[in-house]
Amino acid sequence: MSEPIVRRYLVTRVSANSYVNKYVDYCRNCGGSGICDLVTAVEMCPVCNGTGYVDITKVIDVIIKPYKNK
């Protein structure tokens, strides 16, 4: 791996109450190394394909409802 990637968020408004959040983060499966140390062998990480980083996309829906005091 070369230099670490700084997490940069890209939040895009899709509709009036919906957003898409995209960013690059290190792989939590291999810890960013790209190699998984299994009990039987050492293999390339299947989640990040050995890069150590993954693209993450989150969809955020904002739902506003009236509060009903019980």
TORMIKE-882705 format. One record per atom (N, C-alpha, C): x, y, z; atom name; residue number from 1. Coordinates in steps of 0.05 Angstrom, whole numbers, padded with zeros to 5 digits, m for minus. Example, Ala and Ser with C-alpha at 12.3 -4.5 7.8 and 13.67 -1.06 7.14 Angstrom:
2
+--------+--------+--------+----+-----+
:     px :     py :     pz : at :   i :
+--------+--------+--------+----+-----+
:  00264 : m00114 :  00156 :  N :   1 :
:  00246 : m00090 :  00156 : CA :   1 :
:  00264 : m00066 :  00156 :  C :   1 :
:  00257 : m00045 :  00142 :  N :   2 :
:  00273 : m00021 :  00143 : CA :   2 :
:  00258 :  00001 :  00157 :  C :   2 :
+--------+--------+--------+----+-----+
//
This chain:
70
+--------+--------+--------+----+-----+
:     px :     py :     pz : at :   i :
+--------+--------+--------+----+-----+
:  00017 : m00023 :  00000 :  N :   1 :
:  00000 :  00000 :  00000 : CA :   1 :
:  00018 :  00025 :  00000 :  C :   1 :
:  00009 :  00045 : m00014 :  N :   2 :
:  00024 :  00070 : m00015 : CA :   2 :
:  00014 :  00088 :  00008 :  C :   2 :
:  00008 :  00112 :  00003 :  N :   3 :
: m00001 :  00131 :  00024 : CA :   3 :
: m00030 :  00126 :  00031 :  C :   3 :
: m00037 :  00130 :  00056 :  N :   4 :
: m00065 :  00126 :  00064 : CA :   4 :
: m00084 :  00146 :  00051 :  C :   4 :
: m00108 :  00137 :  00044 :  N :   5 :
: m00128 :  00154 :  00032 : CA :   5 :
: m00143 :  00169 :  00054 :  C :   5 :
: m00145 :  00195 :  00051 :  N :   6 :
: m00160 :  00212 :  00070 : CA :   6 :
: m00190 :  00209 :  00063 :  C :   6 :
: m00206 :  00204 :  00084 :  N :   7 :
: m00235 :  00200 :  00079 : CA :   7 :
: m00247 :  00227 :  00070 :  C :   7 :
: m00259 :  00227 :  00047 :  N :   8 :
: m00272 :  00251 :  00036 : CA :   8 :
: m00301 :  00244 :  00030 :  C :   8 :
: m00319 :  00257 :  00043 :  N :   9 :
: m00347 :  00252 :  00039 : CA :   9 :
: m00358 :  00268 :  00015 :  C :   9 :
: m00375 :  00255 :  00000 :  N :  10 :
: m00389 :  00268 : m00022 : CA :  10 :
: m00419 :  00263 : m00018 :  C :  10 :
: m00433 :  00283 : m00008 :  N :  11 :
: m00461 :  00281 : m00002 : CA :  11 :
: m00476 :  00294 : m00024 :  C :  11 :
: m00494 :  00279 : m00037 :  N :  12 :
: m00510 :  00289 : m00060 : CA :  12 :
: m00539 :  00288 : m00053 :  C :  12 :
: m00553 :  00310 : m00057 :  N :  13 :
: m00582 :  00310 : m00053 : CA :  13 :
: m00596 :  00298 : m00077 :  C :  13 :
: m00612 :  00277 : m00072 :  N :  14 :
: m00626 :  00262 : m00093 : CA :  14 :
: m00654 :  00273 : m00097 :  C :  14 :
: m00668 :  00278 : m00075 :  N :  15 :
: m00694 :  00290 : m00076 : CA :  15 :
: m00698 :  00308 : m00052 :  C :  15 :
: m00722 :  00316 : m00047 :  N :  16 :
: m00727 :  00335 : m00025 : CA :  16 :
: m00718 :  00324 :  00002 :  C :  16 :
: m00722 :  00299 :  00007 :  N :  17 :
: m00715 :  00287 :  00033 : CA :  17 :
: m00697 :  00263 :  00031 :  C :  17 :
: m00681 :  00261 :  00010 :  N :  18 :
: m00664 :  00238 :  00006 : CA :  18 :
: m00636 :  00247 : m00003 :  C :  18 :
: m00615 :  00234 :  00009 :  N :  19 :
: m00588 :  00241 :  00004 : CA :  19 :
: m00572 :  00215 : m00001 :  C :  19 :
: m00550 :  00217 : m00017 :  N :  20 :
: m00532 :  00195 : m00021 : CA :  20 :
: m00504 :  00204 : m00011 :  C :  20 :
: m00492 :  00188 :  00006 :  N :  21 :
: m00466 :  00195 :  00018 : CA :  21 :
: m00446 :  00174 :  00008 :  C :  21 :
: m00425 :  00183 : m00007 :  N :  22 :
: m00405 :  00165 : m00018 : CA :  22 :
: m00378 :  00173 : m00007 :  C :  22 :
: m00361 :  00153 :  00001 :  N :  23 :
: m00334 :  00158 :  00009 : CA :  23 :
: m00317 :  00132 :  00007 :  C :  23 :
: m00291 :  00135 :  00010 :  N :  24 :
: m00272 :  00113 :  00009 : CA :  24 :
: m00262 :  00109 :  00038 :  C :  24 :
: m00261 :  00084 :  00047 :  N :  25 :
: m00252 :  00078 :  00074 : CA :  25 :
: m00235 :  00053 :  00073 :  C :  25 :
: m00219 :  00048 :  00094 :  N :  26 :
: m00204 :  00024 :  00094 : CA :  26 :
: m00222 :  00000 :  00099 :  C :  26 :
: m00213 : m00023 :  00089 :  N :  27 :
: m00229 : m00048 :  00091 : CA :  27 :
: m00229 : m00057 :  00121 :  C :  27 :
: m00252 : m00062 :  00132 :  N :  28 :
: m00254 : m00071 :  00159 : CA :  28 :
: m00249 : m00101 :  00161 :  C :  28 :
: m00251 : m00115 :  00139 :  N :  29 :
: m00247 : m00144 :  00139 : CA :  29 :
: m00217 : m00151 :  00143 :  C :  29 :
: m00200 : m00137 :  00129 :  N :  30 :
: m00171 : m00142 :  00131 : CA :  30 :
: m00156 : m00121 :  00146 :  C :  30 :
: m00169 : m00100 :  00155 :  N :  31 :
: m00156 : m00078 :  00169 : CA :  31 :
: m00140 : m00060 :  00151 :  C :  31 :
: m00145 : m00060 :  00125 :  N :  32 :
: m00131 : m00043 :  00106 : CA :  32 :
: m00106 : m00055 :  00095 :  C :  32 :
: m00099 : m00080 :  00103 :  N :  33 :
: m00074 : m00092 :  00092 : CA :  33 :
: m00078 : m00105 :  00065 :  C :  33 :
: m00103 : m00114 :  00059 :  N :  34 :
: m00108 : m00128 :  00034 : CA :  34 :
: m00104 : m00158 :  00036 :  C :  34 :
: m00095 : m00167 :  00059 :  N :  35 :
: m00089 : m00196 :  00063 : CA :  35 :
: m00105 : m00206 :  00088 :  C :  35 :
: m00119 : m00228 :  00084 :  N :  36 :
: m00133 : m00240 :  00106 : CA :  36 :
: m00117 : m00264 :  00116 :  C :  36 :
: m00112 : m00265 :  00142 :  N :  37 :
: m00097 : m00287 :  00154 : CA :  37 :
: m00117 : m00307 :  00166 :  C :  37 :
: m00123 : m00327 :  00150 :  N :  38 :
: m00142 : m00348 :  00159 : CA :  38 :
: m00127 : m00369 :  00174 :  C :  38 :
: m00143 : m00387 :  00186 :  N :  39 :
: m00131 : m00409 :  00202 : CA :  39 :
: m00115 : m00427 :  00184 :  C :  39 :
: m00125 : m00432 :  00160 :  N :  40 :
: m00112 : m00451 :  00142 : CA :  40 :
: m00090 : m00439 :  00124 :  C :  40 :
: m00094 : m00414 :  00116 :  N :  41 :
: m00075 : m00401 :  00097 : CA :  41 :
: m00078 : m00371 :  00098 :  C :  41 :
: m00060 : m00358 :  00084 :  N :  42 :
: m00061 : m00328 :  00081 : CA :  42 :
: m00070 : m00323 :  00053 :  C :  42 :
: m00092 : m00308 :  00050 :  N :  43 :
: m00104 : m00303 :  00024 : CA :  43 :
: m00109 : m00273 :  00020 :  C :  43 :
: m00113 : m00266 : m00006 :  N :  44 :
: m00121 : m00239 : m00012 : CA :  44 :
: m00149 : m00234 : m00002 :  C :  44 :
: m00154 : m00211 :  00009 :  N :  45 :
: m00181 : m00204 :  00020 : CA :  45 :
: m00202 : m00205 : m00001 :  C :  45 :
: m00224 : m00220 :  00003 :  N :  46 :
: m00246 : m00222 : m00016 : CA :  46 :
: m00263 : m00197 : m00017 :  C :  46 :
: m00263 : m00181 :  00004 :  N :  47 :
: m00280 : m00157 :  00005 : CA :  47 :
: m00268 : m00134 : m00012 :  C :  47 :
: m00242 : m00129 : m00008 :  N :  48 :
: m00229 : m00106 : m00022 : CA :  48 :
: m00212 : m00115 : m00046 :  C :  48 :
: m00210 : m00141 : m00051 :  N :  49 :
: m00194 : m00152 : m00072 : CA :  49 :
: m00165 : m00145 : m00070 :  C :  49 :
: m00155 : m00143 : m00045 :  N :  50 :
: m00127 : m00138 : m00040 : CA :  50 :
: m00118 : m00109 : m00041 :  C :  50 :
: m00136 : m00090 : m00045 :  N :  51 :
: m00128 : m00062 : m00045 : CA :  51 :
: m00126 : m00050 : m00018 :  C :  51 :
: m00142 : m00060 :  00001 :  N :  52 :
: m00142 : m00048 :  00028 : CA :  52 :
: m00163 : m00027 :  00032 :  C :  52 :
: m00176 : m00018 :  00010 :  N :  53 :
: m00195 :  00004 :  00011 : CA :  53 :
: m00221 : m00005 : m00002 :  C :  53 :
: m00244 :  00006 :  00007 :  N :  54 :
: m00270 :  00000 : m00005 : CA :  54 :
: m00285 :  00026 : m00009 :  C :  54 :
: m00303 :  00026 : m00029 :  N :  55 :
: m00321 :  00048 : m00034 : CA :  55 :
: m00346 :  00043 : m00018 :  C :  55 :
: m00355 :  00063 : m00003 :  N :  56 :
: m00379 :  00060 :  00013 : CA :  56 :
: m00400 :  00080 :  00003 :  C :  56 :
: m00424 :  00070 :  00000 :  N :  57 :
: m00447 :  00086 : m00008 : CA :  57 :
: m00469 :  00083 :  00012 :  C :  57 :
: m00479 :  00105 :  00023 :  N :  58 :
: m00501 :  00104 :  00042 : CA :  58 :
: m00524 :  00121 :  00031 :  C :  58 :
: m00548 :  00111 :  00033 :  N :  59 :
: m00572 :  00126 :  00025 : CA :  59 :
: m00586 :  00136 :  00050 :  C :  59 :
: m00590 :  00162 :  00052 :  N :  60 :
: m00602 :  00173 :  00076 : CA :  60 :
: m00629 :  00185 :  00068 :  C :  60 :
: m00651 :  00174 :  00081 :  N :  61 :
: m00678 :  00184 :  00077 : CA :  61 :
: m00686 :  00199 :  00102 :  C :  61 :
: m00694 :  00224 :  00099 :  N :  62 :
: m00703 :  00241 :  00121 : CA :  62 :
: m00733 :  00239 :  00122 :  C :  62 :
: m00744 :  00228 :  00144 :  N :  63 :
: m00773 :  00224 :  00147 : CA :  63 :
: m00781 :  00241 :  00171 :  C :  63 :
: m00800 :  00259 :  00166 :  N :  64 :
: m00810 :  00277 :  00187 : CA :  64 :
: m00839 :  00270 :  00192 :  C :  64 :
: m00845 :  00263 :  00217 :  N :  65 :
: m00872 :  00256 :  00225 : CA :  65 :
: m00880 :  00273 :  00249 :  C :  65 :
: m00906 :  00279 :  00252 :  N :  66 :
: m00914 :  00294 :  00276 : CA :  66 :
: m00910 :  00277 :  00302 :  C :  66 :
: m00902 :  00291 :  00323 :  N :  67 :
: m00898 :  00278 :  00348 : CA :  67 :
: m00924 :  00275 :  00363 :  C :  67 :
: m00930 :  00250 :  00372 :  N :  68 :
: m00955 :  00246 :  00387 : CA :  68 :
: m00947 :  00240 :  00416 :  C :  68 :
: m00954 :  00258 :  00434 :  N :  69 :
: m00947 :  00255 :  00462 : CA :  69 :
: m00967 :  00235 :  00474 :  C :  69 :
: m00956 :  00214 :  00486 :  N :  70 :
: m00973 :  00193 :  00497 : CA :  70 :
: m00976 :  00196 :  00527 :  C :  70 :
+--------+--------+--------+----+-----+
//
